Amino acid sequence: MKPSAKRSESSREGEHELARVLRERLRVGPTLHRLRQSQVWIVLIFTSIVLMWGGMKLGGRFGLLVGFLLTLGFNALILFYDLWRLDGRFRGPNFEGQDPWGCLTTTRRLVQKLRRNSRFPMPQLRRFACDTPMVLASGFMSRNFRIYISTAALEKLSPEELETAIAFQLVRFHTNQLRLATAAAALADMVLTLAASLDAGFFLRFFLGREPRRNCPGPVTWCIRPIVILFLRLVIHRHSIMAVDQLTAEIFDCGPTLARTLVKLDAYNKTIPANVNYAEACLCIVDPLAGLPESSWAAVQPSIANRVKTLVGHFPL
């Protein structure tokens, strides 16, 4: 057997082993696990069929063509969500060379550890200006895998805490949970953006004469947002996030540090909530909207108390 074939076989075995460990953490069988992983694809296929079928019923052949073009555009927006949306929202320079925080060196070392048993891409690291400490990631495809780190996170987190936050996002991508979250966030963001556009273009400008803020939505967004949050909760299971916590702690032996990082980020986020929507918030290691009044019912991620108890067995630290 050729060396390249051996490496490919060992890579697949490593990926299957990590998927098996994740299923064990979630306490679900392989069939249910695959069904959960396919939820976004089912929504995409259903939406594509509805667009083309509706176009054909309304406009015949020309309507079918319009529906087909809409389907292509819709799927392209989902596929390149991190490029057309997140890169613009979290604009900033990439980490290059010997950065002062050592993020690039740390990430390379973590990636090398994950590459021992399976293939793993080196993500792009980007720094963006924000007063809220955030470490979020997106990656529908390996070549688009990105980790965004706010300037506040670089200032507030210690090197060990920053390392565990990056490690969490690497493991989340490695278990395909980040791909699922990115696709779900793209769908949710499209709906929220459409609702915000209706608010800005009609309700708030016409009746109130002002622009809406992202965390102070108009009436259309208020009606749509519970449905979006329910969709995100159905796709991004809270047990999956806690399972990624456990895997990160086991692979990198950082359970107490990860627990401390979660508590620290949650405390800052409750003080200074980020100016993001719920689709973008689900890509973060900790909910950056925890300080908002509606966070008690609108949170997509599990509570910090439950995540810390899973890691170290008790809360508070």
C-alpha positions as CSV (number, residue, x, y, z in Angstrom):
1,M,0.0,0.0,0.0
2,K,1.3,3.5,-0.9
3,P,2.1,5.9,1.9
4,S,-0.5,8.4,0.7
5,A,-3.2,5.6,0.8
6,K,-2.1,4.7,4.3
7,R,-2.3,8.3,5.5
8,S,-5.8,8.6,3.9
9,E,-7.0,5.4,5.5
10,S,-5.6,6.5,8.9
11,S,-7.2,9.9,8.5
12,R,-10.6,8.3,7.9
13,E,-10.2,6.1,10.9
14,G,-9.3,9.1,13.1
15,E,-12.4,11.0,11.9
16,H,-14.7,8.0,12.4
17,E,-13.2,7.5,15.9
18,L,-13.9,11.1,16.9
19,A,-17.4,10.9,15.5
20,R,-18.0,7.7,17.5
21,V,-16.7,9.4,20.7
22,L,-19.0,12.4,20.1
23,R,-22.0,10.0,19.6
24,E,-21.2,8.4,22.9
25,R,-21.1,11.8,24.6
26,L,-24.5,12.6,23.1
27,R,-25.9,9.2,24.1
28,V,-27.5,8.7,20.7
29,G,-27.3,6.0,18.1
30,P,-25.6,6.5,14.7
31,T,-28.9,6.7,12.8
32,L,-30.2,9.5,15.0
33,H,-26.9,11.2,14.9
34,R,-26.8,11.2,11.1
35,L,-30.4,12.6,11.1
36,R,-29.4,15.4,13.3
37,Q,-26.4,16.2,11.1
38,S,-28.8,16.2,8.1
39,Q,-31.4,18.7,9.4
40,V,-30.0,21.7,7.6
41,W,-29.6,19.7,4.3
42,I,-33.3,18.6,4.6
43,V,-34.3,22.3,5.0
44,L,-32.2,23.3,2.0
45,I,-33.6,20.5,-0.2
46,F,-37.2,21.2,0.8
47,T,-36.7,25.0,0.2
48,S,-35.2,24.4,-3.2
49,I,-38.0,22.1,-4.2
50,V,-40.6,24.6,-3.0
51,L,-39.0,27.4,-5.0
52,M,-38.8,25.5,-8.2
53,W,-42.3,23.9,-7.8
54,G,-43.9,27.3,-6.9
55,G,-42.2,29.0,-9.8
56,M,-43.5,26.3,-12.3
57,K,-47.0,26.6,-10.9
58,L,-47.1,30.3,-11.1
59,G,-45.2,30.9,-14.3
60,G,-44.9,27.7,-16.3
61,R,-41.5,27.1,-17.9
62,F,-40.4,30.7,-17.3
63,G,-41.4,30.4,-13.7
64,L,-39.5,27.2,-13.4
65,L,-36.4,29.0,-14.7
66,V,-36.9,31.8,-12.3
67,G,-37.3,29.3,-9.4
68,F,-34.2,27.5,-10.5
69,L,-32.2,30.7,-10.5
70,L,-33.6,31.6,-7.1
71,T,-32.6,28.2,-5.9
72,L,-29.0,28.6,-7.2
73,G,-28.8,32.0,-5.5
74,F,-30.2,30.8,-2.3
75,N,-27.8,27.8,-2.0
76,A,-24.9,30.0,-3.1
77,L,-25.7,32.4,-0.2
78,I,-25.6,29.5,2.2
79,L,-22.4,28.0,0.8
80,F,-20.5,31.3,0.9
81,Y,-22.2,32.8,4.0
82,D,-18.9,33.3,5.8
83,L,-17.4,35.2,2.9
84,W,-20.3,37.5,2.0
85,R,-21.6,38.1,5.5
86,L,-19.2,37.3,8.3
87,D,-16.1,38.8,6.6
88,G,-17.9,42.1,6.3
89,R,-19.3,42.0,9.8
90,F,-16.1,41.1,11.5
91,R,-13.7,43.1,9.4
92,G,-10.0,43.2,10.5
93,P,-6.5,42.1,9.7
94,N,-5.4,38.5,9.7
95,F,-2.9,37.2,12.2
96,E,0.4,36.9,10.4
97,G,4.0,36.1,11.4
98,Q,4.9,36.5,15.0
99,D,1.8,38.2,16.4
100,P,2.2,39.8,19.8
101,W,-0.4,37.4,21.3
102,G,1.0,34.2,19.9
103,C,-2.3,33.2,18.5
104,L,-0.9,31.9,15.2
105,T,1.8,29.9,16.9
106,T,-0.7,28.5,19.4
107,T,-3.2,27.5,16.7
108,R,-0.5,25.7,14.6
109,R,0.6,23.7,17.7
110,L,-3.1,22.7,18.4
111,V,-3.7,21.8,14.8
112,Q,-0.5,19.6,14.7
113,K,-1.9,17.7,17.7
114,L,-5.2,17.1,15.9
115,R,-3.4,16.1,12.7
116,R,-1.8,13.1,14.4
117,N,-4.8,10.9,13.7
118,S,-6.7,12.7,10.9
119,R,-6.5,15.4,8.3
120,F,-7.2,18.9,9.6
121,P,-7.0,22.3,7.9
122,M,-5.2,25.3,9.3
123,P,-7.8,28.0,9.9
124,Q,-7.4,31.7,9.0
125,L,-7.2,33.8,12.2
126,R,-8.7,37.3,12.1
127,R,-8.7,40.1,14.6
128,F,-11.6,42.5,14.7
129,A,-12.4,45.6,16.9
130,C,-15.1,44.9,19.5
131,D,-15.6,45.9,23.1
132,T,-17.1,42.5,23.9
133,P,-14.7,39.5,24.3
134,M,-15.6,37.1,21.6
135,V,-14.0,34.1,19.9
136,L,-16.2,32.8,17.1
137,A,-15.6,30.6,14.1
138,S,-17.2,29.7,10.8
139,G,-16.5,27.0,8.3
140,F,-18.9,25.4,5.9
141,M,-15.9,24.2,3.9
142,S,-12.4,23.5,5.0
143,R,-10.8,26.2,2.8
144,N,-13.2,28.7,4.4
145,F,-12.5,27.8,8.0
146,R,-12.0,31.0,10.0
147,I,-11.6,32.0,13.6
148,Y,-12.5,35.5,14.6
149,I,-11.0,37.0,17.8
150,S,-12.1,40.4,19.1
151,T,-9.6,42.9,20.5
152,A,-11.4,42.7,23.8
153,A,-10.7,39.0,24.0
154,L,-7.0,39.6,23.3
155,E,-6.9,42.1,26.2
156,K,-9.1,40.3,28.8
157,L,-8.1,36.6,28.3
158,S,-4.8,35.1,29.5
159,P,-2.7,33.2,26.9
160,E,-4.0,29.8,28.4
161,E,-7.6,30.9,28.3
162,L,-7.2,32.2,24.7
163,E,-5.7,28.9,23.8
164,T,-8.6,26.9,25.2
165,A,-11.1,29.1,23.3
166,I,-9.3,28.4,20.0
167,A,-9.0,24.7,20.9
168,F,-12.8,24.6,21.4
169,Q,-13.5,26.0,17.9
170,L,-11.0,23.6,16.4
171,V,-12.7,20.6,18.0
172,R,-16.1,22.0,17.0
173,F,-15.0,22.0,13.4
174,H,-13.3,18.6,13.6
175,T,-16.6,17.0,14.8
176,N,-18.6,18.7,12.0
177,Q,-20.6,20.7,14.6
178,L,-19.2,24.0,13.2
179,R,-20.3,23.1,9.6
180,L,-23.8,22.4,10.9
181,A,-23.8,25.6,13.0
182,T,-22.5,27.7,10.0
183,A,-25.2,26.4,7.7
184,A,-27.9,27.0,10.3
185,A,-26.6,30.5,11.0
186,A,-26.7,31.3,7.3
187,L,-30.3,30.3,7.0
188,A,-31.2,32.2,10.2
189,D,-29.3,35.3,9.3
190,M,-31.0,35.5,5.9
191,V,-34.4,35.4,7.6
192,L,-33.3,38.0,10.3
193,T,-31.8,40.2,7.6
194,L,-35.0,40.1,5.6
195,A,-37.1,40.9,8.7
196,A,-34.8,43.8,9.6
197,S,-35.0,45.2,6.1
198,L,-38.8,45.2,6.3
199,D,-38.5,47.0,9.6
200,A,-36.0,49.5,8.4
201,G,-37.7,50.1,5.1
202,F,-41.3,50.5,6.3
203,F,-42.3,50.2,9.9
204,L,-39.6,52.2,11.8
205,R,-38.9,54.7,9.1
206,F,-42.5,55.4,8.2
207,F,-44.0,55.3,11.7
208,L,-41.2,56.2,14.0
209,G,-38.7,58.0,11.7
210,R,-35.6,56.2,12.9
211,E,-33.3,53.3,12.0
212,P,-33.5,50.0,14.0
213,R,-30.6,48.8,16.1
214,R,-29.5,45.1,15.9
215,N,-30.4,44.5,19.5
216,C,-33.6,46.6,19.4
217,P,-35.6,45.0,16.7
218,G,-38.8,46.2,15.0
219,P,-42.2,44.5,14.9
220,V,-41.4,42.1,12.0
221,T,-38.2,41.0,13.7
222,W,-40.0,40.5,17.0
223,C,-42.5,38.2,15.3
224,I,-39.8,36.2,13.3
225,R,-37.1,35.9,16.0
226,P,-38.8,33.2,18.1
227,I,-39.1,31.0,15.1
228,V,-35.5,31.6,14.2
229,I,-34.4,30.8,17.7
230,L,-36.4,27.6,17.8
231,F,-34.8,26.5,14.5
232,L,-31.3,27.2,15.8
233,R,-32.1,25.2,19.0
234,L,-33.4,22.3,17.0
235,V,-30.2,22.2,14.8
236,I,-27.6,23.2,17.3
237,H,-28.3,20.9,20.2
238,R,-27.2,22.0,23.6
239,H,-25.9,18.5,24.4
240,S,-23.7,18.8,21.3
241,I,-22.0,21.9,22.6
242,M,-21.4,20.3,26.0
243,A,-20.0,17.2,24.2
244,V,-17.5,19.4,22.4
245,D,-16.6,20.9,25.7
246,Q,-15.7,17.4,27.0
247,L,-13.8,16.4,23.9
248,T,-11.8,19.6,24.0
249,A,-10.9,19.1,27.7
250,E,-9.9,15.4,27.0
251,I,-7.9,16.0,23.9
252,F,-5.9,19.0,25.2
253,D,-6.2,18.3,28.9
254,C,-7.6,21.7,29.7
255,G,-10.8,21.0,31.6
256,P,-10.3,23.6,34.5
257,T,-8.9,26.2,32.1
258,L,-11.8,25.8,29.7
259,A,-14.3,26.1,32.6
260,R,-12.6,29.3,33.8
261,T,-12.6,30.7,30.3
262,L,-16.4,30.0,29.9
263,V,-17.1,31.8,33.2
264,K,-14.9,34.7,32.4
265,L,-16.4,35.3,29.0
266,D,-19.9,34.9,30.3
267,A,-19.3,37.6,33.0
268,Y,-17.9,40.0,30.4
269,N,-20.8,39.3,28.0
270,K,-23.4,40.0,30.6
271,T,-21.8,43.4,31.2
272,I,-21.2,44.4,27.6
273,P,-23.5,42.5,25.2
274,A,-22.2,42.4,21.6
275,N,-23.9,44.1,18.7
276,V,-24.7,40.8,16.8
277,N,-27.8,38.9,16.0
278,Y,-28.7,35.4,17.2
279,A,-27.5,33.7,14.1
280,E,-24.0,35.1,14.6
281,A,-24.1,34.6,18.3
282,C,-24.5,30.8,17.9
283,L,-21.0,30.6,16.3
284,C,-19.3,31.9,19.5
285,I,-17.8,29.8,22.2
286,V,-20.0,31.7,24.7
287,D,-23.3,33.5,24.0
288,P,-22.3,37.2,23.5
289,L,-25.9,38.3,24.1
290,A,-26.2,36.9,27.6
291,G,-26.6,40.4,29.0
292,L,-29.9,41.1,27.1
293,P,-33.2,40.9,29.0
294,E,-34.6,38.3,26.6
295,S,-31.5,36.0,27.0
296,S,-33.4,33.9,29.6
297,W,-35.7,32.5,26.9
298,A,-33.8,33.3,23.7
299,A,-30.4,31.6,24.5
300,V,-29.4,28.9,22.0
301,Q,-26.4,27.6,23.9
302,P,-26.6,25.8,27.2
303,S,-26.2,27.7,30.4
304,I,-22.6,28.3,31.7
305,A,-23.5,26.6,35.0
306,N,-24.4,23.3,33.1
307,R,-21.3,23.5,30.9
308,V,-19.0,24.1,33.9
309,K,-20.6,21.3,35.9
310,T,-20.0,18.9,33.0
311,L,-16.4,19.9,32.8
312,V,-15.3,20.0,36.5
313,G,-18.3,18.6,38.4
314,H,-19.3,21.7,40.3
315,F,-20.4,25.4,39.9
316,P,-19.4,28.0,40.8
317,L,-15.7,27.5,40.5
